Amino acid sequence: MSDHDRHREPEHIPPVGPGRLVSGTAWVVLLLGLWLWGREATDVREGVSRPATGDMAAAGRPPGTPLPPAHAPLGDAPPERLDVPELGISAPVLARDLDAKGAIEPPPFDRAGAVGWYAAGAAPGAAGTALMVGHVDTETRPAVFYKLSTLEPGETIRVVRAGAEAAEFTVDDVQVLDRDGFDARQAYGPHDAGRAELRLITCGGTFDRATGGYTANVVVSAYLTGTGS
């Protein structure tokens, strides 16, 4: 985030009330907040290569990709660590809330290796869609979700949960969504009602210096397929 972005007045997002979000207007407000956070959160720094994101038309599930059956949802337990073996990610998870404007708070830049979990929403492994966000870079180096767009359907995401068995997810969709015509409900809403699902979200596309932001969002979708110790 540049000094200009740090001092720029963010766009207004209606506040979200307390309690868990499951459907309806409150859910849509949160999704819009996530989208607008993604527009403002992270800029490409001088000396840091842009992340490879791919073309939106080429993203998503390749035809014929075999995927395992869904596991029954687990009980509530807060996440402690996110592991993505294919990307070499083993990141602490920070519980985050919405800011005064109604957008989810990403991890602070001095903890760019951490992942933020929207703690008023679903817990990873429980029924519903758990939401996790992370920076793609900082002013000097790549951040936790720098390579997020290179995940592929069938690969594994593991969430270590406090006082409970770990939740193991299988990626079923990877999208790089242009901000023009962005559909928040399509991106972040449930793919299959009743499942335990997970979304990992960061900035993507190319960096537009004229607007001071990325042109797209990377959205990785996964669903619960197993448990572990």
Order of alpha helices (4+ residues) and beta strands (2+ residues): alpha-alpha-beta-beta-beta-beta-beta-beta-alpha-beta-beta
